[in-house]
Amino acid sequence: MSRSNPFVFAIAMLIFVVVFGGASLMQGGLYIDTHEGDTYHLMDILFRMELGQKPHSDFVTPIGILAFLPIVLFMKSGFGVGMAFLWSQIAVALILLPIVVYAARTRLSPAVGYLFGLLVLGLTLAMTYGGSGTGASISMHYNRWAWAASLLLLVIGTLPTRGQPRELADGVIIGALSAALLMIKVTFFVCLVPVVAIALLWSGQRTAFLAALVSGAAVVALSVAVLGVSHWIGYFDDLLLVATSVVRPSAGVGFDKIAAGPEFIGPLVVAMATAMLLRRTDKDREGTLLLLLIPGFLYIVYQNFGNDPKWLLFLLILLLTLKPEPGAYAIRGRDLASVSNWLAAAVIAFALPSLYTLALSPITHM
């Protein structure tokens, strides 16, 4: 069976959201033990917005409004700030759930689809930013949400379609996800969306490309109608202010360490090897797109607190989905299907500390 039942898949993912998200609700409140300063900062923004203040107009922040709006909506519905945050994570997961089902149905095998769904929804619902530390934290929650949306964007935008092409639906979803990234954290938009646009044009998906432009522009136009032009002017002013600030030039280590430091050189080598593997197995498009994505991946990690290379999750999905058939390709007698397996194992090893803490975090909170 090459394709999973979408109804069964959707129910399984919904159960995961209920269990994984419900674990964080079990204590009846939000309990953290790390990054208290970031939490106070987030709460200050949320309380300001609850009182009617607007980001980029009444206070400065380089983070987009969608990083805060789901939480504020629950606060205005009567929830305390802690429970509002927990319920907002579940709400975001439920919003992404239909797109997860679509991406898995149209791009991935059943087994990889289930793994992909757990990764996307798990990122959305986790109670820590990642890394290898223990404890519950809501620091930089928007990075997790942006990574979840990015995984969906990249899978739909760069991987080949399984079965009948659905360019119009692809384009609408890609445009909506791109606009969401722009309104969560602009770094993700700048680093990933241009490569997805290249991917669509490269494969001749002009309908998808135009649909993405229209749907993305429609979301931005709606935000202008609701928030006003001044919101976007203030947003870009805040981004420029932070980009030129000398107070905190980066969220962690320098870019040279991200590109070639001992902690990050292993994943980078595996990514480069994956690109070469794809090109040697007649997947020039996907291999070249990966090469184009790598600088953006590194820059996102450079800009994200904790410098957690969550782009490894996309690399894993890429390897599992585009794995060559055994015996079809070889270099010097080495079956490239076996090489693909070893590269996937290396990705899992590099990503395991972060995946472990992400998976454990709701249980830790409970």
C-alpha positions as CSV (number, residue, x, y, z in Angstrom):
1,M,0.0,0.0,0.0
2,S,1.7,3.2,-1.2
3,R,-0.7,5.7,0.2
4,S,-2.2,5.9,3.7
5,N,-5.9,6.3,4.3
6,P,-6.3,10.1,4.9
7,F,-9.1,9.6,7.4
8,V,-7.2,7.1,9.5
9,F,-4.1,9.3,9.3
10,A,-6.1,12.4,10.4
11,I,-7.6,10.6,13.3
12,A,-4.2,9.3,14.4
13,M,-2.8,12.8,14.3
14,L,-5.8,14.2,16.2
15,I,-5.3,11.6,18.9
16,F,-1.6,12.7,19.1
17,V,-2.6,16.4,19.5
18,V,-5.1,15.4,22.3
19,V,-2.6,13.3,24.2
20,F,0.6,15.4,23.6
21,G,-1.2,18.7,24.0
22,G,-3.4,17.4,26.8
23,A,-0.3,16.4,28.8
24,S,0.7,20.1,29.1
25,L,-2.8,21.0,30.4
26,M,-2.9,18.4,33.2
27,Q,-1.4,20.6,35.9
28,G,-4.1,23.3,35.3
29,G,-1.6,26.0,34.7
30,L,1.8,27.0,33.2
31,Y,4.8,25.9,35.2
32,I,8.3,26.7,33.9
33,D,11.7,26.2,35.4
34,T,14.0,27.8,32.8
35,H,14.2,31.1,30.9
36,E,12.1,33.1,33.3
37,G,13.3,36.4,31.9
38,D,12.1,35.5,28.4
39,T,8.7,34.5,29.9
40,Y,8.4,37.9,31.6
41,H,9.1,39.6,28.4
42,L,6.5,37.5,26.5
43,M,3.9,38.2,29.3
44,D,4.6,41.9,29.0
45,I,3.8,41.8,25.3
46,L,0.7,39.7,25.8
47,F,-0.7,41.9,28.6
48,R,-0.1,45.0,26.5
49,M,-2.0,43.5,23.5
50,E,-4.8,42.3,25.8
51,L,-5.2,45.9,26.9
52,G,-5.4,47.0,23.2
53,Q,-1.8,48.0,22.5
54,K,-0.5,47.1,19.0
55,P,3.0,45.6,18.3
56,H,5.2,47.9,16.2
57,S,3.0,50.9,17.0
58,D,2.8,51.0,20.8
59,F,5.9,48.9,21.5
60,V,9.0,47.6,19.7
61,T,9.4,44.0,18.8
62,P,11.1,42.3,15.8
63,I,8.6,39.3,16.1
64,G,5.5,39.3,14.0
65,I,2.0,39.6,15.4
66,L,1.0,36.0,14.7
67,A,3.5,34.8,17.3
68,F,1.3,36.5,20.0
69,L,-2.2,36.8,18.5
70,P,-3.3,33.1,19.2
71,I,-2.4,33.5,22.9
72,V,-4.0,37.0,23.2
73,L,-7.3,35.7,21.7
74,F,-7.5,33.0,24.4
75,M,-6.7,35.7,27.1
76,K,-9.5,37.9,25.8
77,S,-11.8,34.8,26.0
78,G,-11.2,34.7,29.8
79,F,-8.2,32.4,30.1
80,G,-5.2,33.3,32.3
81,V,-2.0,34.0,30.5
82,G,-0.5,30.5,31.3
83,M,-3.5,28.5,30.2
84,A,-4.0,30.8,27.2
85,F,-0.5,29.9,26.1
86,L,-1.1,26.2,26.5
87,W,-4.4,26.3,24.6
88,S,-3.0,28.4,21.9
89,Q,-0.4,25.7,21.1
90,I,-3.2,23.2,20.7
91,A,-5.1,25.6,18.5
92,V,-2.1,26.2,16.3
93,A,-1.6,22.4,16.0
94,L,-5.3,21.9,15.0
95,I,-4.9,24.7,12.4
96,L,-1.9,22.9,10.9
97,L,-3.4,19.5,11.1
98,P,-5.3,19.6,7.8
99,I,-2.1,20.8,6.0
100,V,-0.2,18.0,7.7
101,V,-2.7,15.5,6.3
102,Y,-2.5,17.1,2.8
103,A,1.3,17.1,2.8
104,A,1.6,13.5,3.9
105,R,-1.1,12.4,1.4
106,T,0.4,14.1,-1.6
107,R,4.2,13.9,-1.0
108,L,5.1,11.1,1.4
109,S,4.8,7.4,1.9
110,P,2.6,6.2,4.7
111,A,5.4,5.5,7.2
112,V,7.3,8.7,6.5
113,G,3.9,10.6,6.6
114,Y,3.3,9.4,10.1
115,L,6.8,10.4,11.1
116,F,6.4,13.8,9.5
117,G,3.1,14.4,11.2
118,L,4.5,13.6,14.6
119,L,7.5,16.0,14.0
120,V,5.4,18.9,12.8
121,L,2.7,18.6,15.5
122,G,5.2,17.7,18.2
123,L,7.2,20.9,17.4
124,T,4.1,22.9,17.7
125,L,3.0,21.4,21.0
126,A,6.4,21.1,22.8
127,M,7.2,22.9,26.0
128,T,10.8,23.7,25.3
129,Y,12.8,25.3,22.5
130,G,14.8,22.1,22.0
131,G,18.5,21.7,22.6
132,S,19.8,19.1,25.1
133,G,18.8,20.8,28.4
134,T,15.9,19.5,30.5
135,G,13.0,21.4,32.0
136,A,9.9,23.2,30.8
137,S,10.3,26.5,29.0
138,I,8.2,28.6,26.7
139,S,11.1,30.6,25.5
140,M,11.0,31.5,21.8
141,H,7.9,29.5,21.2
142,Y,7.4,31.2,17.9
143,N,10.6,29.6,16.6
144,R,9.0,26.2,17.0
145,W,5.8,27.3,15.3
146,A,7.8,28.8,12.5
147,W,9.8,25.6,12.1
148,A,6.6,23.6,12.0
149,A,5.2,25.8,9.2
150,S,8.5,25.7,7.4
151,L,8.5,21.9,7.4
152,L,5.1,22.0,5.7
153,L,6.2,24.7,3.3
154,L,9.3,22.8,2.2
155,V,7.7,19.4,1.9
156,I,4.8,20.7,-0.3
157,G,7.0,23.2,-2.1
158,T,10.1,21.1,-3.0
159,L,9.2,17.4,-2.9
160,P,7.7,15.7,-6.0
161,T,3.9,15.0,-6.0
162,R,2.7,11.5,-5.5
163,G,-0.2,10.9,-7.8
164,Q,-2.3,13.5,-9.5
165,P,-0.8,17.0,-9.3
166,R,-2.8,19.6,-7.4
167,E,-1.1,22.8,-8.3
168,L,-3.9,25.2,-7.2
169,A,-4.2,23.7,-3.8
170,D,-0.4,23.5,-3.5
171,G,-0.1,27.2,-4.4
172,V,-2.8,28.4,-2.0
173,I,-1.2,26.5,0.9
174,I,2.3,27.6,0.1
175,G,1.2,31.2,-0.1
176,A,-0.7,31.0,3.2
177,L,2.3,29.4,4.9
178,S,4.7,32.0,3.5
179,A,2.5,34.8,4.7
180,A,2.3,33.2,8.1
181,L,6.1,32.9,8.3
182,L,6.4,36.6,7.4
183,M,4.0,37.4,10.2
184,I,5.7,35.2,12.8
185,K,9.4,35.7,12.2
186,V,10.7,37.3,9.0
187,T,14.0,35.3,9.0
188,F,12.2,32.1,8.0
189,F,10.4,33.9,5.2
190,V,13.5,35.5,3.7
191,C,15.6,32.3,4.0
192,L,13.2,29.7,2.7
193,V,10.4,31.2,0.6
194,P,12.7,32.3,-2.4
195,V,14.0,28.7,-2.7
196,V,10.4,27.4,-2.7
197,A,9.6,29.9,-5.5
198,I,12.6,28.6,-7.5
199,A,11.4,25.0,-6.9
200,L,8.0,25.7,-8.3
201,L,9.3,27.5,-11.4
202,W,12.0,24.9,-11.9
203,S,9.4,22.1,-12.1
204,G,7.1,24.2,-14.3
205,Q,4.4,24.6,-11.7
206,R,3.3,28.0,-12.9
207,T,-0.2,27.6,-11.6
208,A,1.1,26.8,-8.1
209,F,3.5,29.7,-8.3
210,L,0.7,32.2,-9.3
211,A,-1.7,30.7,-6.7
212,A,1.0,31.1,-4.0
213,L,1.5,34.8,-5.0
214,V,-2.2,35.5,-4.9
215,S,-3.0,33.7,-1.7
216,G,0.1,35.1,0.1
217,A,-0.8,38.6,-1.1
218,A,-4.4,38.1,0.0
219,V,-3.3,37.3,3.5
220,V,-1.1,40.3,3.7
221,A,-3.8,42.5,2.2
222,L,-6.3,41.2,4.9
223,S,-3.7,42.2,7.6
224,V,-3.4,45.7,6.1
225,A,-7.2,46.0,6.1
226,V,-7.4,45.0,9.7
227,L,-4.2,46.5,11.1
228,G,-3.5,49.3,8.7
229,V,-0.4,50.2,6.6
230,S,1.2,51.7,9.7
231,H,1.5,48.2,11.2
232,W,3.8,47.0,8.3
233,I,5.8,50.2,8.3
234,G,6.4,49.8,12.1
235,Y,7.2,46.1,11.6
236,F,10.0,46.9,9.1
237,D,11.2,49.8,11.3
238,D,11.5,47.4,14.3
239,L,13.3,44.9,12.2
240,L,15.8,47.5,11.0
241,L,16.3,48.8,14.5
242,V,17.1,45.3,15.9
243,A,19.3,44.4,12.8
244,T,21.5,47.5,13.4
245,S,21.6,47.3,17.2
246,V,24.9,46.5,18.9
247,V,23.2,45.3,22.1
248,R,22.6,41.7,20.9
249,P,24.0,41.1,17.4
250,S,23.1,37.4,17.5
251,A,20.9,35.1,19.6
252,G,23.8,32.7,20.4
253,V,27.2,31.9,19.0
254,G,28.6,33.8,16.0
255,F,27.8,32.8,12.4
256,D,31.3,31.4,11.8
257,K,30.7,28.9,14.6
258,I,27.3,28.0,13.1
259,A,28.9,27.4,9.7
260,A,32.0,25.6,10.7
261,G,32.1,25.1,14.5
262,P,32.7,21.7,16.1
263,E,29.0,21.4,17.2
264,F,27.6,22.1,13.7
265,I,30.1,20.8,11.2
266,G,28.8,17.2,11.4
267,P,25.2,18.1,10.3
268,L,26.6,20.4,7.6
269,V,28.8,17.6,6.1
270,V,25.8,15.2,6.1
271,A,23.7,17.9,4.4
272,M,26.4,18.4,1.7
273,A,26.7,14.6,1.3
274,T,22.9,14.3,0.9
275,A,22.9,16.9,-1.8
276,M,25.7,15.0,-3.7
277,L,23.8,11.7,-3.2
278,L,20.6,13.2,-4.7
279,R,22.5,14.6,-7.7
280,R,24.2,11.2,-8.3
281,T,20.8,9.5,-8.2
282,D,19.2,11.6,-11.0
283,K,17.6,14.0,-8.6
284,D,19.5,17.1,-9.7
285,R,16.6,19.4,-8.9
286,E,16.2,18.3,-5.3
287,G,20.0,18.2,-4.7
288,T,20.4,21.7,-6.0
289,L,17.5,23.0,-4.0
290,L,19.0,21.5,-0.8
291,L,22.3,23.3,-1.6
292,L,20.3,26.6,-2.0
293,L,18.5,25.9,1.3
294,I,21.6,25.2,3.4
295,P,22.8,28.9,3.8
296,G,19.3,29.8,4.8
297,F,19.1,27.0,7.3
298,L,22.4,28.1,8.9
299,Y,21.3,31.7,9.1
300,I,18.0,30.7,10.8
301,V,19.9,28.7,13.3
302,Y,22.2,31.7,13.8
303,Q,19.2,33.9,14.5
304,N,17.4,31.5,16.7
305,F,17.9,31.3,20.5
306,G,19.8,28.1,21.4
307,N,21.1,27.6,17.8
308,D,19.1,24.3,17.6
309,P,19.5,22.9,14.0
310,K,15.9,21.8,13.5
311,W,16.4,21.9,9.7
312,L,17.8,18.4,10.3
313,L,14.2,17.2,10.5
314,F,13.6,18.3,6.9
315,L,16.8,16.6,5.9
316,L,15.6,13.4,7.4
317,I,12.3,13.5,5.6
318,L,14.2,14.3,2.4
319,L,16.4,11.3,2.7
320,L,13.6,8.9,3.6
321,T,11.4,10.1,0.8
322,L,14.0,10.3,-2.0
323,K,15.9,7.2,-1.1
324,P,17.0,5.4,-4.2
325,E,15.9,1.8,-5.0
326,P,18.4,-0.8,-3.8
327,G,20.8,-1.7,-6.6
328,A,19.7,1.1,-8.9
329,Y,22.7,3.3,-8.3
330,A,26.3,2.6,-7.1
331,I,29.6,4.4,-6.7
332,R,32.7,2.1,-6.7
333,G,30.5,-0.8,-5.9
334,R,28.8,0.9,-3.0
335,D,25.0,0.8,-3.2
336,L,23.7,4.3,-2.8
337,A,20.5,3.0,-1.1
338,S,22.8,1.8,1.7
339,V,24.6,5.2,1.7
340,S,21.2,6.9,2.0
341,N,20.4,4.8,5.0
342,W,23.6,5.7,6.7
343,L,23.1,9.4,6.1
344,A,19.6,9.1,7.6
345,A,21.0,7.4,10.6
346,A,23.6,10.2,11.0
347,V,20.8,12.8,10.8
348,I,18.8,11.0,13.5
349,A,21.9,10.8,15.7
350,F,22.6,14.5,15.4
351,A,18.9,15.5,15.9
352,L,18.2,13.0,18.8
353,P,19.1,15.2,21.8
354,S,16.8,18.0,20.6
355,L,14.0,15.5,19.6
356,Y,14.3,13.8,23.0
357,T,13.9,17.0,25.0
358,L,11.0,18.2,22.7
359,A,9.2,14.9,23.1
360,L,9.7,14.8,26.8
361,S,8.8,18.4,27.6
362,P,5.0,18.0,27.9
363,I,5.5,15.0,30.1
364,T,8.0,17.0,32.2
365,H,5.5,19.8,32.6
366,M,2.8,17.3,33.5
